[in-house]
Amino acid sequence: MPIFRLPLSGNVTQSINPWTWLFNPVGSQVGLVNIELGQSSDPAVEEEVLSDVASYGKQIGQITDALLVLIAHLPPAEKLTAQETKALEALKSLSESVATVKARHSRRSETRGARS
């Protein structure tokens, strides 16, 4: 059964950019809340996964965590090309940057909770 949400009652992110409103093709919708999931072979399934299972960020985060486990168990890097090693290092660096942002936001919410 789908979740029914009134306007402004759920987790909604909307980019507000007047330039895109002016230059969008005729017939495009402009309203209080517009959610664009992108092109999908089955938009209903995609919407349900995003609302009931996990956001894109959560899905990508879990995939990244699993890849980092596999990377940790790879044989020595001597067997990888320079480009392959660079790709693995880029993933590790990206993961560390995401962890830094998450930690910063966690500290902010803990600080707000302590003041309440």
Phi and psi restraints in degrees (range 20) as a CNS / XPLOR table:
assign (resid 1 and name C) (resid 2 and name N)
       (resid 2 and name CA) (resid 2 and name C) 1.0 -69.1 20.0 2
assign (resid 2 and name N) (resid 2 and name CA)
       (resid 2 and name C) (resid 3 and name N) 1.0 154.0 20.0 2
assign (resid 2 and name C) (resid 3 and name N)
       (resid 3 and name CA) (resid 3 and name C) 1.0 -84.9 20.0 2
assign (resid 3 and name N) (resid 3 and name CA)
       (resid 3 and name C) (resid 4 and name N) 1.0 130.3 20.0 2
assign (resid 3 and name C) (resid 4 and name N)
       (resid 4 and name CA) (resid 4 and name C) 1.0 -99.7 20.0 2
assign (resid 4 and name N) (resid 4 and name CA)
       (resid 4 and name C) (resid 5 and name N) 1.0 125.4 20.0 2
assign (resid 4 and name C) (resid 5 and name N)
       (resid 5 and name CA) (resid 5 and name C) 1.0 -127.6 20.0 2
assign (resid 5 and name N) (resid 5 and name CA)
       (resid 5 and name C) (resid 6 and name N) 1.0 133.4 20.0 2
assign (resid 5 and name C) (resid 6 and name N)
       (resid 6 and name CA) (resid 6 and name C) 1.0 -75.6 20.0 2
assign (resid 6 and name N) (resid 6 and name CA)
       (resid 6 and name C) (resid 7 and name N) 1.0 159.6 20.0 2
assign (resid 6 and name C) (resid 7 and name N)
       (resid 7 and name CA) (resid 7 and name C) 1.0 -55.5 20.0 2
assign (resid 7 and name N) (resid 7 and name CA)
       (resid 7 and name C) (resid 8 and name N) 1.0 137.5 20.0 2
assign (resid 7 and name C) (resid 8 and name N)
       (resid 8 and name CA) (resid 8 and name C) 1.0 65.2 20.0 2
assign (resid 8 and name N) (resid 8 and name CA)
       (resid 8 and name C) (resid 9 and name N) 1.0 21.2 20.0 2
assign (resid 8 and name C) (resid 9 and name N)
       (resid 9 and name CA) (resid 9 and name C) 1.0 -107.0 20.0 2
assign (resid 9 and name N) (resid 9 and name CA)
       (resid 9 and name C) (resid 10 and name N) 1.0 -6.8 20.0 2
assign (resid 9 and name C) (resid 10 and name N)
       (resid 10 and name CA) (resid 10 and name C) 1.0 -129.2 20.0 2
assign (resid 10 and name N) (resid 10 and name CA)
       (resid 10 and name C) (resid 11 and name N) 1.0 -171.5 20.0 2
assign (resid 10 and name C) (resid 11 and name N)
       (resid 11 and name CA) (resid 11 and name C) 1.0 -75.7 20.0 2
assign (resid 11 and name N) (resid 11 and name CA)
       (resid 11 and name C) (resid 12 and name N) 1.0 104.0 20.0 2
assign (resid 11 and name C) (resid 12 and name N)
       (resid 12 and name CA) (resid 12 and name C) 1.0 -129.9 20.0 2
assign (resid 12 and name N) (resid 12 and name CA)
       (resid 12 and name C) (resid 13 and name N) 1.0 130.3 20.0 2
assign (resid 12 and name C) (resid 13 and name N)
       (resid 13 and name CA) (resid 13 and name C) 1.0 -116.5 20.0 2
assign (resid 13 and name N) (resid 13 and name CA)
       (resid 13 and name C) (resid 14 and name N) 1.0 129.6 20.0 2
assign (resid 13 and name C) (resid 14 and name N)
       (resid 14 and name CA) (resid 14 and name C) 1.0 -133.6 20.0 2
assign (resid 14 and name N) (resid 14 and name CA)
       (resid 14 and name C) (resid 15 and name N) 1.0 127.5 20.0 2
assign (resid 14 and name C) (resid 15 and name N)
       (resid 15 and name CA) (resid 15 and name C) 1.0 -82.2 20.0 2
assign (resid 15 and name N) (resid 15 and name CA)
       (resid 15 and name C) (resid 16 and name N) 1.0 129.9 20.0 2
assign (resid 15 and name C) (resid 16 and name N)
       (resid 16 and name CA) (resid 16 and name C) 1.0 -111.0 20.0 2
assign (resid 16 and name N) (resid 16 and name CA)
       (resid 16 and name C) (resid 17 and name N) 1.0 109.2 20.0 2
assign (resid 16 and name C) (resid 17 and name N)
       (resid 17 and name CA) (resid 17 and name C) 1.0 -138.6 20.0 2
assign (resid 17 and name N) (resid 17 and name CA)
       (resid 17 and name C) (resid 18 and name N) 1.0 102.2 20.0 2
assign (resid 17 and name C) (resid 18 and name N)
       (resid 18 and name CA) (resid 18 and name C) 1.0 -59.0 20.0 2
assign (resid 18 and name N) (resid 18 and name CA)
       (resid 18 and name C) (resid 19 and name N) 1.0 -27.9 20.0 2
assign (resid 18 and name C) (resid 19 and name N)
       (resid 19 and name CA) (resid 19 and name C) 1.0 -65.0 20.0 2
assign (resid 19 and name N) (resid 19 and name CA)
       (resid 19 and name C) (resid 20 and name N) 1.0 -38.9 20.0 2
assign (resid 19 and name C) (resid 20 and name N)
       (resid 20 and name CA) (resid 20 and name C) 1.0 -70.4 20.0 2
assign (resid 20 and name N) (resid 20 and name CA)
       (resid 20 and name C) (resid 21 and name N) 1.0 -29.5 20.0 2
assign (resid 20 and name C) (resid 21 and name N)
       (resid 21 and name CA) (resid 21 and name C) 1.0 -64.9 20.0 2
assign (resid 21 and name N) (resid 21 and name CA)
       (resid 21 and name C) (resid 22 and name N) 1.0 -38.7 20.0 2
assign (resid 21 and name C) (resid 22 and name N)
       (resid 22 and name CA) (resid 22 and name C) 1.0 -72.1 20.0 2
assign (resid 22 and name N) (resid 22 and name CA)
       (resid 22 and name C) (resid 23 and name N) 1.0 -33.0 20.0 2
assign (resid 22 and name C) (resid 23 and name N)
       (resid 23 and name CA) (resid 23 and name C) 1.0 -107.6 20.0 2
assign (resid 23 and name N) (resid 23 and name CA)
       (resid 23 and name C) (resid 24 and name N) 1.0 7.8 20.0 2
assign (resid 23 and name C) (resid 24 and name N)
       (resid 24 and name CA) (resid 24 and name C) 1.0 -71.1 20.0 2
assign (resid 24 and name N) (resid 24 and name CA)
       (resid 24 and name C) (resid 25 and name N) 1.0 151.4 20.0 2
assign (resid 24 and name C) (resid 25 and name N)
       (resid 25 and name CA) (resid 25 and name C) 1.0 -62.7 20.0 2
assign (resid 25 and name N) (resid 25 and name CA)
       (resid 25 and name C) (resid 26 and name N) 1.0 156.5 20.0 2
assign (resid 25 and name C) (resid 26 and name N)
       (resid 26 and name CA) (resid 26 and name C) 1.0 -60.1 20.0 2
assign (resid 26 and name N) (resid 26 and name CA)
       (resid 26 and name C) (resid 27 and name N) 1.0 138.1 20.0 2
assign (resid 26 and name C) (resid 27 and name N)
       (resid 27 and name CA) (resid 27 and name C) 1.0 95.6 20.0 2
assign (resid 27 and name N) (resid 27 and name CA)
       (resid 27 and name C) (resid 28 and name N) 1.0 -5.7 20.0 2
assign (resid 27 and name C) (resid 28 and name N)
       (resid 28 and name CA) (resid 28 and name C) 1.0 -75.7 20.0 2
assign (resid 28 and name N) (resid 28 and name CA)
       (resid 28 and name C) (resid 29 and name N) 1.0 152.0 20.0 2
assign (resid 28 and name C) (resid 29 and name N)
       (resid 29 and name CA) (resid 29 and name C) 1.0 -88.1 20.0 2
assign (resid 29 and name N) (resid 29 and name CA)
       (resid 29 and name C) (resid 30 and name N) 1.0 133.9 20.0 2
assign (resid 29 and name C) (resid 30 and name N)
       (resid 30 and name CA) (resid 30 and name C) 1.0 -128.1 20.0 2
assign (resid 30 and name N) (resid 30 and name CA)
       (resid 30 and name C) (resid 31 and name N) 1.0 118.0 20.0 2
assign (resid 30 and name C) (resid 31 and name N)
       (resid 31 and name CA) (resid 31 and name C) 1.0 -146.2 20.0 2
assign (resid 31 and name N) (resid 31 and name CA)
       (resid 31 and name C) (resid 32 and name N) 1.0 -171.3 20.0 2
assign (resid 31 and name C) (resid 32 and name N)
       (resid 32 and name CA) (resid 32 and name C) 1.0 -62.5 20.0 2
assign (resid 32 and name N) (resid 32 and name CA)
       (resid 32 and name C) (resid 33 and name N) 1.0 -46.1 20.0 2
assign (resid 32 and name C) (resid 33 and name N)
       (resid 33 and name CA) (resid 33 and name C) 1.0 -135.7 20.0 2
assign (resid 33 and name N) (resid 33 and name CA)
       (resid 33 and name C) (resid 34 and name N) 1.0 120.0 20.0 2
assign (resid 33 and name C) (resid 34 and name N)
       (resid 34 and name CA) (resid 34 and name C) 1.0 -122.0 20.0 2
assign (resid 34 and name N) (resid 34 and name CA)
       (resid 34 and name C) (resid 35 and name N) 1.0 125.9 20.0 2
assign (resid 34 and name C) (resid 35 and name N)
       (resid 35 and name CA) (resid 35 and name C) 1.0 -114.7 20.0 2
assign (resid 35 and name N) (resid 35 and name CA)
       (resid 35 and name C) (resid 36 and name N) 1.0 121.8 20.0 2
assign (resid 35 and name C) (resid 36 and name N)
       (resid 36 and name CA) (resid 36 and name C) 1.0 -113.9 20.0 2
assign (resid 36 and name N) (resid 36 and name CA)
       (resid 36 and name C) (resid 37 and name N) 1.0 112.6 20.0 2
assign (resid 36 and name C) (resid 37 and name N)
       (resid 37 and name CA) (resid 37 and name C) 1.0 -87.4 20.0 2
assign (resid 37 and name N) (resid 37 and name CA)
       (resid 37 and name C) (resid 38 and name N) 1.0 -3.8 20.0 2
assign (resid 37 and name C) (resid 38 and name N)
       (resid 38 and name CA) (resid 38 and name C) 1.0 86.2 20.0 2
assign (resid 38 and name N) (resid 38 and name CA)
       (resid 38 and name C) (resid 39 and name N) 1.0 -177.0 20.0 2
assign (resid 38 and name C) (resid 39 and name N)
       (resid 39 and name CA) (resid 39 and name C) 1.0 -80.6 20.0 2
assign (resid 39 and name N) (resid 39 and name CA)
       (resid 39 and name C) (resid 40 and name N) 1.0 135.0 20.0 2
assign (resid 39 and name C) (resid 40 and name N)
       (resid 40 and name CA) (resid 40 and name C) 1.0 -145.7 20.0 2
assign (resid 40 and name N) (resid 40 and name CA)
       (resid 40 and name C) (resid 41 and name N) 1.0 147.1 20.0 2
assign (resid 40 and name C) (resid 41 and name N)
       (resid 41 and name CA) (resid 41 and name C) 1.0 -71.7 20.0 2
assign (resid 41 and name N) (resid 41 and name CA)
       (resid 41 and name C) (resid 42 and name N) 1.0 -22.9 20.0 2
assign (resid 41 and name C) (resid 42 and name N)
       (resid 42 and name CA) (resid 42 and name C) 1.0 -145.9 20.0 2
assign (resid 42 and name N) (resid 42 and name CA)
       (resid 42 and name C) (resid 43 and name N) 1.0 84.0 20.0 2
assign (resid 42 and name C) (resid 43 and name N)
       (resid 43 and name CA) (resid 43 and name C) 1.0 -57.4 20.0 2
assign (resid 43 and name N) (resid 43 and name CA)
       (resid 43 and name C) (resid 44 and name N) 1.0 -32.8 20.0 2
assign (resid 43 and name C) (resid 44 and name N)
       (resid 44 and name CA) (resid 44 and name C) 1.0 -64.4 20.0 2
assign (resid 44 and name N) (resid 44 and name CA)
       (resid 44 and name C) (resid 45 and name N) 1.0 -41.5 20.0 2
assign (resid 44 and name C) (resid 45 and name N)
       (resid 45 and name CA) (resid 45 and name C) 1.0 -65.9 20.0 2
assign (resid 45 and name N) (resid 45 and name CA)
       (resid 45 and name C) (resid 46 and name N) 1.0 -45.3 20.0 2
assign (resid 45 and name C) (resid 46 and name N)
       (resid 46 and name CA) (resid 46 and name C) 1.0 -60.4 20.0 2
assign (resid 46 and name N) (resid 46 and name CA)
       (resid 46 and name C) (resid 47 and name N) 1.0 -43.5 20.0 2
assign (resid 46 and name C) (resid 47 and name N)
       (resid 47 and name CA) (resid 47 and name C) 1.0 -63.3 20.0 2
assign (resid 47 and name N) (resid 47 and name CA)
       (resid 47 and name C) (resid 48 and name N) 1.0 -42.2 20.0 2
assign (resid 47 and name C) (resid 48 and name N)
       (resid 48 and name CA) (resid 48 and name C) 1.0 -66.7 20.0 2
assign (resid 48 and name N) (resid 48 and name CA)
       (resid 48 and name C) (resid 49 and name N) 1.0 -41.2 20.0 2
assign (resid 48 and name C) (resid 49 and name N)
       (resid 49 and name CA) (resid 49 and name C) 1.0 -60.6 20.0 2
assign (resid 49 and name N) (resid 49 and name CA)
       (resid 49 and name C) (resid 50 and name N) 1.0 -45.7 20.0 2
assign (resid 49 and name C) (resid 50 and name N)
       (resid 50 and name CA) (resid 50 and name C) 1.0 -66.5 20.0 2
assign (resid 50 and name N) (resid 50 and name CA)
       (resid 50 and name C) (resid 51 and name N) 1.0 -36.7 20.0 2
assign (resid 50 and name C) (resid 51 and name N)
       (resid 51 and name CA) (resid 51 and name C) 1.0 -85.6 20.0 2
assign (resid 51 and name N) (resid 51 and name CA)
       (resid 51 and name C) (resid 52 and name N) 1.0 -31.9 20.0 2
assign (resid 51 and name C) (resid 52 and name N)
       (resid 52 and name CA) (resid 52 and name C) 1.0 -108.6 20.0 2
assign (resid 52 and name N) (resid 52 and name CA)
       (resid 52 and name C) (resid 53 and name N) 1.0 -20.8 20.0 2
assign (resid 52 and name C) (resid 53 and name N)
       (resid 53 and name CA) (resid 53 and name C) 1.0 -109.2 20.0 2
assign (resid 53 and name N) (resid 53 and name CA)
       (resid 53 and name C) (resid 54 and name N) 1.0 -69.9 20.0 2
assign (resid 53 and name C) (resid 54 and name N)
       (resid 54 and name CA) (resid 54 and name C) 1.0 -163.6 20.0 2
assign (resid 54 and name N) (resid 54 and name CA)
       (resid 54 and name C) (resid 55 and name N) 1.0 145.8 20.0 2
assign (resid 54 and name C) (resid 55 and name N)
       (resid 55 and name CA) (resid 55 and name C) 1.0 -69.9 20.0 2
assign (resid 55 and name N) (resid 55 and name CA)
       (resid 55 and name C) (resid 56 and name N) 1.0 169.3 20.0 2
assign (resid 55 and name C) (resid 56 and name N)
       (resid 56 and name CA) (resid 56 and name C) 1.0 -59.1 20.0 2
assign (resid 56 and name N) (resid 56 and name CA)
       (resid 56 and name C) (resid 57 and name N) 1.0 -41.9 20.0 2
assign (resid 56 and name C) (resid 57 and name N)
       (resid 57 and name CA) (resid 57 and name C) 1.0 -61.5 20.0 2
assign (resid 57 and name N) (resid 57 and name CA)
       (resid 57 and name C) (resid 58 and name N) 1.0 -42.4 20.0 2
assign (resid 57 and name C) (resid 58 and name N)
       (resid 58 and name CA) (resid 58 and name C) 1.0 -64.6 20.0 2
assign (resid 58 and name N) (resid 58 and name CA)
       (resid 58 and name C) (resid 59 and name N) 1.0 -42.8 20.0 2
assign (resid 58 and name C) (resid 59 and name N)
       (resid 59 and name CA) (resid 59 and name C) 1.0 -62.8 20.0 2
assign (resid 59 and name N) (resid 59 and name CA)
       (resid 59 and name C) (resid 60 and name N) 1.0 -47.2 20.0 2
assign (resid 59 and name C) (resid 60 and name N)
       (resid 60 and name CA) (resid 60 and name C) 1.0 -65.3 20.0 2
assign (resid 60 and name N) (resid 60 and name CA)
       (resid 60 and name C) (resid 61 and name N) 1.0 -38.0 20.0 2
assign (resid 60 and name C) (resid 61 and name N)
       (resid 61 and name CA) (resid 61 and name C) 1.0 -61.4 20.0 2
assign (resid 61 and name N) (resid 61 and name CA)
       (resid 61 and name C) (resid 62 and name N) 1.0 -42.6 20.0 2
assign (resid 61 and name C) (resid 62 and name N)
       (resid 62 and name CA) (resid 62 and name C) 1.0 -68.9 20.0 2
assign (resid 62 and name N) (resid 62 and name CA)
       (resid 62 and name C) (resid 63 and name N) 1.0 -36.9 20.0 2
assign (resid 62 and name C) (resid 63 and name N)
       (resid 63 and name CA) (resid 63 and name C) 1.0 -64.2 20.0 2
assign (resid 63 and name N) (resid 63 and name CA)
       (resid 63 and name C) (resid 64 and name N) 1.0 -42.8 20.0 2
assign (resid 63 and name C) (resid 64 and name N)
       (resid 64 and name CA) (resid 64 and name C) 1.0 -61.9 20.0 2
assign (resid 64 and name N) (resid 64 and name CA)
       (resid 64 and name C) (resid 65 and name N) 1.0 -44.7 20.0 2
assign (resid 64 and name C) (resid 65 and name N)
       (resid 65 and name CA) (resid 65 and name C) 1.0 -58.5 20.0 2
assign (resid 65 and name N) (resid 65 and name CA)
       (resid 65 and name C) (resid 66 and name N) 1.0 -44.2 20.0 2
assign (resid 65 and name C) (resid 66 and name N)
       (resid 66 and name CA) (resid 66 and name C) 1.0 -64.8 20.0 2
assign (resid 66 and name N) (resid 66 and name CA)
       (resid 66 and name C) (resid 67 and name N) 1.0 -41.1 20.0 2
assign (resid 66 and name C) (resid 67 and name N)
       (resid 67 and name CA) (resid 67 and name C) 1.0 -63.4 20.0 2
assign (resid 67 and name N) (resid 67 and name CA)
       (resid 67 and name C) (resid 68 and name N) 1.0 -39.6 20.0 2
assign (resid 67 and name C) (resid 68 and name N)
       (resid 68 and name CA) (resid 68 and name C) 1.0 -64.3 20.0 2
assign (resid 68 and name N) (resid 68 and name CA)
       (resid 68 and name C) (resid 69 and name N) 1.0 -34.4 20.0 2
assign (resid 68 and name C) (resid 69 and name N)
       (resid 69 and name CA) (resid 69 and name C) 1.0 -63.5 20.0 2
assign (resid 69 and name N) (resid 69 and name CA)
       (resid 69 and name C) (resid 70 and name N) 1.0 -46.2 20.0 2
assign (resid 69 and name C) (resid 70 and name N)
       (resid 70 and name CA) (resid 70 and name C) 1.0 -63.3 20.0 2
assign (resid 70 and name N) (resid 70 and name CA)
       (resid 70 and name C) (resid 71 and name N) 1.0 -40.4 20.0 2
assign (resid 70 and name C) (resid 71 and name N)
       (resid 71 and name CA) (resid 71 and name C) 1.0 -61.8 20.0 2
assign (resid 71 and name N) (resid 71 and name CA)
       (resid 71 and name C) (resid 72 and name N) 1.0 -40.1 20.0 2
assign (resid 71 and name C) (resid 72 and name N)
       (resid 72 and name CA) (resid 72 and name C) 1.0 -62.2 20.0 2
assign (resid 72 and name N) (resid 72 and name CA)
       (resid 72 and name C) (resid 73 and name N) 1.0 -24.6 20.0 2
assign (resid 72 and name C) (resid 73 and name N)
       (resid 73 and name CA) (resid 73 and name C) 1.0 -101.7 20.0 2
assign (resid 73 and name N) (resid 73 and name CA)
       (resid 73 and name C) (resid 74 and name N) 1.0 8.9 20.0 2
assign (resid 73 and name C) (resid 74 and name N)
       (resid 74 and name CA) (resid 74 and name C) 1.0 -69.9 20.0 2
assign (resid 74 and name N) (resid 74 and name CA)
       (resid 74 and name C) (resid 75 and name N) 1.0 152.3 20.0 2
assign (resid 74 and name C) (resid 75 and name N)
       (resid 75 and name CA) (resid 75 and name C) 1.0 -64.7 20.0 2
assign (resid 75 and name N) (resid 75 and name CA)
       (resid 75 and name C) (resid 76 and name N) 1.0 171.0 20.0 2
assign (resid 75 and name C) (resid 76 and name N)
       (resid 76 and name CA) (resid 76 and name C) 1.0 -50.3 20.0 2
assign (resid 76 and name N) (resid 76 and name CA)
       (resid 76 and name C) (resid 77 and name N) 1.0 150.0 20.0 2
assign (resid 76 and name C) (resid 77 and name N)
       (resid 77 and name CA) (resid 77 and name C) 1.0 -66.8 20.0 2
assign (resid 77 and name N) (resid 77 and name CA)
       (resid 77 and name C) (resid 78 and name N) 1.0 -6.5 20.0 2
assign (resid 77 and name C) (resid 78 and name N)
       (resid 78 and name CA) (resid 78 and name C) 1.0 -58.4 20.0 2
assign (resid 78 and name N) (resid 78 and name CA)
       (resid 78 and name C) (resid 79 and name N) 1.0 -28.7 20.0 2
assign (resid 78 and name C) (resid 79 and name N)
       (resid 79 and name CA) (resid 79 and name C) 1.0 -84.7 20.0 2
assign (resid 79 and name N) (resid 79 and name CA)
       (resid 79 and name C) (resid 80 and name N) 1.0 -6.1 20.0 2
assign (resid 79 and name C) (resid 80 and name N)
       (resid 80 and name CA) (resid 80 and name C) 1.0 -96.7 20.0 2
assign (resid 80 and name N) (resid 80 and name CA)
       (resid 80 and name C) (resid 81 and name N) 1.0 149.1 20.0 2
assign (resid 80 and name C) (resid 81 and name N)
       (resid 81 and name CA) (resid 81 and name C) 1.0 -74.4 20.0 2
assign (resid 81 and name N) (resid 81 and name CA)
       (resid 81 and name C) (resid 82 and name N) 1.0 166.7 20.0 2
assign (resid 81 and name C) (resid 82 and name N)
       (resid 82 and name CA) (resid 82 and name C) 1.0 -61.2 20.0 2
assign (resid 82 and name N) (resid 82 and name CA)
       (resid 82 and name C) (resid 83 and name N) 1.0 -39.6 20.0 2
assign (resid 82 and name C) (resid 83 and name N)
       (resid 83 and name CA) (resid 83 and name C) 1.0 -66.2 20.0 2
assign (resid 83 and name N) (resid 83 and name CA)
       (resid 83 and name C) (resid 84 and name N) 1.0 -39.3 20.0 2
assign (resid 83 and name C) (resid 84 and name N)
       (resid 84 and name CA) (resid 84 and name C) 1.0 -66.6 20.0 2
assign (resid 84 and name N) (resid 84 and name CA)
       (resid 84 and name C) (resid 85 and name N) 1.0 -42.5 20.0 2
assign (resid 84 and name C) (resid 85 and name N)
       (resid 85 and name CA) (resid 85 and name C) 1.0 -62.7 20.0 2
assign (resid 85 and name N) (resid 85 and name CA)
       (resid 85 and name C) (resid 86 and name N) 1.0 -40.9 20.0 2
assign (resid 85 and name C) (resid 86 and name N)
       (resid 86 and name CA) (resid 86 and name C) 1.0 -62.5 20.0 2
assign (resid 86 and name N) (resid 86 and name CA)
       (resid 86 and name C) (resid 87 and name N) 1.0 -39.5 20.0 2
assign (resid 86 and name C) (resid 87 and name N)
       (resid 87 and name CA) (resid 87 and name C) 1.0 -64.2 20.0 2
assign (resid 87 and name N) (resid 87 and name CA)
       (resid 87 and name C) (resid 88 and name N) 1.0 -41.8 20.0 2
assign (resid 87 and name C) (resid 88 and name N)
       (resid 88 and name CA) (resid 88 and name C) 1.0 -66.9 20.0 2
assign (resid 88 and name N) (resid 88 and name CA)
       (resid 88 and name C) (resid 89 and name N) 1.0 -41.1 20.0 2
assign (resid 88 and name C) (resid 89 and name N)
       (resid 89 and name CA) (resid 89 and name C) 1.0 -65.1 20.0 2
assign (resid 89 and name N) (resid 89 and name CA)
       (resid 89 and name C) (resid 90 and name N) 1.0 -36.5 20.0 2
assign (resid 89 and name C) (resid 90 and name N)
       (resid 90 and name CA) (resid 90 and name C) 1.0 -64.1 20.0 2
assign (resid 90 and name N) (resid 90 and name CA)
       (resid 90 and name C) (resid 91 and name N) 1.0 -40.1 20.0 2
assign (resid 90 and name C) (resid 91 and name N)
       (resid 91 and name CA) (resid 91 and name C) 1.0 -65.1 20.0 2
assign (resid 91 and name N) (resid 91 and name CA)
       (resid 91 and name C) (resid 92 and name N) 1.0 -43.2 20.0 2
assign (resid 91 and name C) (resid 92 and name N)
       (resid 92 and name CA) (resid 92 and name C) 1.0 -62.2 20.0 2
assign (resid 92 and name N) (resid 92 and name CA)
       (resid 92 and name C) (resid 93 and name N) 1.0 -42.7 20.0 2
assign (resid 92 and name C) (resid 93 and name N)
       (resid 93 and name CA) (resid 93 and name C) 1.0 -64.3 20.0 2
assign (resid 93 and name N) (resid 93 and name CA)
       (resid 93 and name C) (resid 94 and name N) 1.0 -42.9 20.0 2
assign (resid 93 and name C) (resid 94 and name N)
       (resid 94 and name CA) (resid 94 and name C) 1.0 -60.7 20.0 2
assign (resid 94 and name N) (resid 94 and name CA)
       (resid 94 and name C) (resid 95 and name N) 1.0 -44.2 20.0 2
assign (resid 94 and name C) (resid 95 and name N)
       (resid 95 and name CA) (resid 95 and name C) 1.0 -62.0 20.0 2
assign (resid 95 and name N) (resid 95 and name CA)
       (resid 95 and name C) (resid 96 and name N) 1.0 -40.9 20.0 2
assign (resid 95 and name C) (resid 96 and name N)
       (resid 96 and name CA) (resid 96 and name C) 1.0 -65.5 20.0 2
assign (resid 96 and name N) (resid 96 and name CA)
       (resid 96 and name C) (resid 97 and name N) 1.0 -39.2 20.0 2
assign (resid 96 and name C) (resid 97 and name N)
       (resid 97 and name CA) (resid 97 and name C) 1.0 -64.5 20.0 2
assign (resid 97 and name N) (resid 97 and name CA)
       (resid 97 and name C) (resid 98 and name N) 1.0 -41.8 20.0 2
assign (resid 97 and name C) (resid 98 and name N)
       (resid 98 and name CA) (resid 98 and name C) 1.0 -63.3 20.0 2
assign (resid 98 and name N) (resid 98 and name CA)
       (resid 98 and name C) (resid 99 and name N) 1.0 -42.7 20.0 2
assign (resid 98 and name C) (resid 99 and name N)
       (resid 99 and name CA) (resid 99 and name C) 1.0 -62.1 20.0 2
assign (resid 99 and name N) (resid 99 and name CA)
       (resid 99 and name C) (resid 100 and name N) 1.0 -37.1 20.0 2
assign (resid 99 and name C) (resid 100 and name N)
       (resid 100 and name CA) (resid 100 and name C) 1.0 -64.0 20.0 2
assign (resid 100 and name N) (resid 100 and name CA)
       (resid 100 and name C) (resid 101 and name N) 1.0 -45.1 20.0 2
assign (resid 100 and name C) (resid 101 and name N)
       (resid 101 and name CA) (resid 101 and name C) 1.0 -63.8 20.0 2
assign (resid 101 and name N) (resid 101 and name CA)
       (resid 101 and name C) (resid 102 and name N) 1.0 -43.6 20.0 2
assign (resid 101 and name C) (resid 102 and name N)
       (resid 102 and name CA) (resid 102 and name C) 1.0 -60.8 20.0 2
assign (resid 102 and name N) (resid 102 and name CA)
       (resid 102 and name C) (resid 103 and name N) 1.0 -43.0 20.0 2
assign (resid 102 and name C) (resid 103 and name N)
       (resid 103 and name CA) (resid 103 and name C) 1.0 -63.9 20.0 2
assign (resid 103 and name N) (resid 103 and name CA)
       (resid 103 and name C) (resid 104 and name N) 1.0 -41.2 20.0 2
assign (resid 103 and name C) (resid 104 and name N)
       (resid 104 and name CA) (resid 104 and name C) 1.0 -61.6 20.0 2
assign (resid 104 and name N) (resid 104 and name CA)
       (resid 104 and name C) (resid 105 and name N) 1.0 -43.1 20.0 2
assign (resid 104 and name C) (resid 105 and name N)
       (resid 105 and name CA) (resid 105 and name C) 1.0 -70.0 20.0 2
assign (resid 105 and name N) (resid 105 and name CA)
       (resid 105 and name C) (resid 106 and name N) 1.0 -34.0 20.0 2
assign (resid 105 and name C) (resid 106 and name N)
       (resid 106 and name CA) (resid 106 and name C) 1.0 -64.9 20.0 2
assign (resid 106 and name N) (resid 106 and name CA)
       (resid 106 and name C) (resid 107 and name N) 1.0 -42.2 20.0 2
assign (resid 106 and name C) (resid 107 and name N)
       (resid 107 and name CA) (resid 107 and name C) 1.0 -64.1 20.0 2
assign (resid 107 and name N) (resid 107 and name CA)
       (resid 107 and name C) (resid 108 and name N) 1.0 -38.1 20.0 2
assign (resid 107 and name C) (resid 108 and name N)
       (resid 108 and name CA) (resid 108 and name C) 1.0 -63.1 20.0 2
assign (resid 108 and name N) (resid 108 and name CA)
       (resid 108 and name C) (resid 109 and name N) 1.0 -44.7 20.0 2
assign (resid 108 and name C) (resid 109 and name N)
       (resid 109 and name CA) (resid 109 and name C) 1.0 -69.2 20.0 2
assign (resid 109 and name N) (resid 109 and name CA)
       (resid 109 and name C) (resid 110 and name N) 1.0 -34.0 20.0 2
assign (resid 109 and name C) (resid 110 and name N)
       (resid 110 and name CA) (resid 110 and name C) 1.0 -66.6 20.0 2
assign (resid 110 and name N) (resid 110 and name CA)
       (resid 110 and name C) (resid 111 and name N) 1.0 -38.3 20.0 2
assign (resid 110 and name C) (resid 111 and name N)
       (resid 111 and name CA) (resid 111 and name C) 1.0 -66.6 20.0 2
assign (resid 111 and name N) (resid 111 and name CA)
       (resid 111 and name C) (resid 112 and name N) 1.0 -42.5 20.0 2
assign (resid 111 and name C) (resid 112 and name N)
       (resid 112 and name CA) (resid 112 and name C) 1.0 -63.8 20.0 2
assign (resid 112 and name N) (resid 112 and name CA)
       (resid 112 and name C) (resid 113 and name N) 1.0 -38.5 20.0 2
assign (resid 112 and name C) (resid 113 and name N)
       (resid 113 and name CA) (resid 113 and name C) 1.0 -66.3 20.0 2
assign (resid 113 and name N) (resid 113 and name CA)
       (resid 113 and name C) (resid 114 and name N) 1.0 -33.8 20.0 2
assign (resid 113 and name C) (resid 114 and name N)
       (resid 114 and name CA) (resid 114 and name C) 1.0 -71.5 20.0 2
assign (resid 114 and name N) (resid 114 and name CA)
       (resid 114 and name C) (resid 115 and name N) 1.0 -29.8 20.0 2
assign (resid 114 and name C) (resid 115 and name N)
       (resid 115 and name CA) (resid 115 and name C) 1.0 -77.4 20.0 2
assign (resid 115 and name N) (resid 115 and name CA)
       (resid 115 and name C) (resid 116 and name N) 1.0 -25.8 20.0 2
